[in-house]
């Protein structure tokens, strides 16, 4: 999306691939193929049928297609570092969608962390170069309009991606659904949506013509598609196991490493202010992780102390019916409390599970 094919930038035959929806289509086709092949290979053919209403898969697919398209399109206007760090602000939309959709509650600490990350992103955007290579080489140049469109597309990405991960979490909580089942049907819906977009916008002939003129670009498309497909499976597993907000934190760490690699490998140096903004974002995230672990340890100690005191008043009976002595009961209580605390510091810090205010699943068969 930023480097030309057929020669160096400025050469007569050099072209930049600009068909974002075609990349989305290829990504989703490969993802659906991998998911279906995996289910057949594991002899889990029953998961080849949808377990949730098709509209639920389609809702995730639509927001995912919008998010991915905005992400690719943004590279035409802002640099990779700007686009990557901008993704770190996804904690805010995840929290907003979590409240709107699932009525999740957030602490002042959660809001303060999200505000600090957003502040770091703002410092990054306002203290250094933000335009992409494509914007700089265009006739209009890298002006305020370029940055405006790039930031607007990133806001669209954040809103759509936050909705996607929140609804994915809700579907996992509301249905007996595996990662492969969700990935398969959301990818199939995304394939249909992106195909419709390509045909209705007239981009498909242009994309195929570009690949005919530059066959080496097809290898890049396939590499991107396989990488994105594996990423989709990992993302769905992470959301199912730990929740949407934890997934956002993990992705933020990956994005920080991407900024470092981009800076050193592709010669895209950052200003001092941009490094400061990056450090603010990463420092906030590591603070979040450290305080979450501390809370888990405190809860485990408190449970152990309570278990030891309770053991003196009688015998504790295990689930299997066998009596436990005081030390075993304390250990069991401590383990349960630690697990609960870890869950609170990880997934439940996003506001708990995806249940509505009455405690019922938000999605039902």
ChimeraX attribute file (.defattr): number of C-alpha atoms within 10 A of each C-alpha:
attribute: neighborCount
match mode: 1-to-1
recipient: residues
	/A:1	17
	/A:2	19
	/A:3	13
	/A:4	18
	/A:5	20
	/A:6	16
	/A:7	12
	/A:8	12
	/A:9	17
	/A:10	11
	/A:11	11
	/A:12	9
	/A:13	12
	/A:14	14
	/A:15	20
	/A:16	16
	/A:17	17
	/A:18	18
	/A:19	19
	/A:20	19
	/A:21	27
	/A:22	22
	/A:23	21
	/A:24	26
	/A:25	24
	/A:26	20
	/A:27	25
	/A:28	29
	/A:29	20
	/A:30	20
	/A:31	28
	/A:32	24
	/A:33	14
	/A:34	18
	/A:35	23
	/A:36	20
	/A:37	14
	/A:38	14
	/A:39	17
	/A:40	13
	/A:41	10
	/A:42	8
	/A:43	10
	/A:44	12
	/A:45	12
	/A:46	11
	/A:47	17
	/A:48	16
	/A:49	10
	/A:50	14
	/A:51	19
	/A:52	20
	/A:53	11
	/A:54	12
	/A:55	10
	/A:56	16
	/A:57	24
	/A:58	19
	/A:59	17
	/A:60	25
	/A:61	25
	/A:62	18
	/A:63	22
	/A:64	23
	/A:65	25
	/A:66	22
	/A:67	24
	/A:68	19
	/A:69	21
	/A:70	23
	/A:71	23
	/A:72	22
	/A:73	21
	/A:74	27
	/A:75	25
	/A:76	24
	/A:77	30
	/A:78	28
	/A:79	21
	/A:80	22
	/A:81	27
	/A:82	26
	/A:83	25
	/A:84	21
	/A:85	26
	/A:86	24
	/A:87	20
	/A:88	28
	/A:89	27
	/A:90	26
	/A:91	26
	/A:92	22
	/A:93	19
	/A:94	25
	/A:95	25
	/A:96	19
	/A:97	20
	/A:98	28
	/A:99	16
	/A:100	11
	/A:101	17
	/A:102	21
	/A:103	17
	/A:104	21
	/A:105	14
	/A:106	17
	/A:107	10
	/A:108	8
	/A:109	11
	/A:110	17
	/A:111	13
	/A:112	12
	/A:113	18
	/A:114	21
	/A:115	17
	/A:116	19
	/A:117	26
	/A:118	22
	/A:119	16
	/A:120	26
	/A:121	24
	/A:122	16
	/A:123	18
	/A:124	28
	/A:125	22
	/A:126	12
	/A:127	16
	/A:128	16
	/A:129	19
	/A:130	25
	/A:131	23
	/A:132	23
	/A:133	21
	/A:134	21
	/A:135	23
	/A:136	16
	/A:137	12
	/A:138	12
	/A:139	8
	/A:140	10
	/A:141	15
	/A:142	20
	/A:143	13
	/A:144	11
	/A:145	13
	/A:146	21
	/A:147	23
	/A:148	13
	/A:149	16
	/A:150	27
	/A:151	20
	/A:152	14
	/A:153	24
	/A:154	26
	/A:155	21
	/A:156	20
	/A:157	28
	/A:158	24
	/A:159	20
	/A:160	24
	/A:161	25
	/A:162	27
	/A:163	25
	/A:164	24
	/A:165	26
	/A:166	25
	/A:167	26
	/A:168	25
	/A:169	22
	/A:170	24
	/A:171	24
	/A:172	23
	/A:173	19
	/A:174	19
	/A:175	15
	/A:176	10
	/A:177	16
	/A:178	14
	/A:179	20
	/A:180	23
	/A:181	22
	/A:182	26
	/A:183	26
	/A:184	27
	/A:185	25
	/A:186	25
	/A:187	30
	/A:188	21
	/A:189	23
	/A:190	28
	/A:191	25
	/A:192	17
	/A:193	19
	/A:194	25
	/A:195	19
	/A:196	15
	/A:197	16
	/A:198	19
	/A:199	11
	/A:200	10
	/A:201	10
	/A:202	11
	/A:203	18
	/A:204	18
	/A:205	10
	/A:206	15
	/A:207	18
	/A:208	14
	/A:209	12
	/A:210	19
	/A:211	15
	/A:212	12
	/A:213	13
	/A:214	15
	/A:215	13
	/A:216	12
	/A:217	18
	/A:218	14
	/A:219	11
	/A:220	10
	/A:221	17
	/A:222	15
	/A:223	13
	/A:224	15
	/A:225	21
	/A:226	18
	/A:227	14
	/A:228	18
	/A:229	24
	/A:230	15
	/A:231	13
	/A:232	19
	/A:233	18
	/A:234	14
	/A:235	20
	/A:236	22
	/A:237	18
	/A:238	18
	/A:239	22
	/A:240	22
	/A:241	16
	/A:242	18
	/A:243	29
	/A:244	30
	/A:245	26
	/A:246	21
	/A:247	22
	/A:248	22
	/A:249	21
	/A:250	14
	/A:251	16
	/A:252	23
	/A:253	16
	/A:254	12
	/A:255	19
	/A:256	19
	/A:257	12
	/A:258	15
	/A:259	21
	/A:260	15
	/A:261	14
	/A:262	15
	/A:263	15
	/A:264	11
	/A:265	10
	/A:266	9
	/A:267	9
	/A:268	16
	/A:269	17
	/A:270	20
	/A:271	13
	/A:272	12
	/A:273	16
	/A:274	23
	/A:275	17
	/A:276	17
	/A:277	25
	/A:278	21
	/A:279	17
	/A:280	19
	/A:281	28
	/A:282	20
	/A:283	15
	/A:284	18
	/A:285	20
	/A:286	13
	/A:287	12
	/A:288	17
	/A:289	15
	/A:290	12
	/A:291	12
	/A:292	18
	/A:293	17
	/A:294	14
	/A:295	15
	/A:296	19
	/A:297	17
	/A:298	14
	/A:299	21
	/A:300	24
	/A:301	17
	/A:302	14
	/A:303	21
	/A:304	24
	/A:305	15
	/A:306	15
	/A:307	21
	/A:308	19
	/A:309	13
	/A:310	15
	/A:311	17
	/A:312	11
	/A:313	9
	/A:314	10
	/A:315	13
	/A:316	19
	/A:317	12
	/A:318	13
	/A:319	8
	/A:320	6
	/A:321	8
	/A:322	9
	/A:323	13
	/A:324	16
	/A:325	16
	/A:326	19
	/A:327	13
	/A:328	17
	/A:329	22
	/A:330	24
	/A:331	17
	/A:332	17
	/A:333	21
	/A:334	23
	/A:335	17
	/A:336	16
	/A:337	21
	/A:338	23
	/A:339	15
	/A:340	16
	/A:341	22
	/A:342	22
	/A:343	18
	/A:344	17
	/A:345	21
	/A:346	23
	/A:347	20
	/A:348	22
	/A:349	22
	/A:350	25
	/A:351	21
	/A:352	18
	/A:353	20
	/A:354	28
	/A:355	18
	/A:356	14
	/A:357	11
	/A:358	7
	/A:359	9
	/A:360	11
	/A:361	19
	/A:362	18
	/A:363	18
	/A:364	12
	/A:365	9
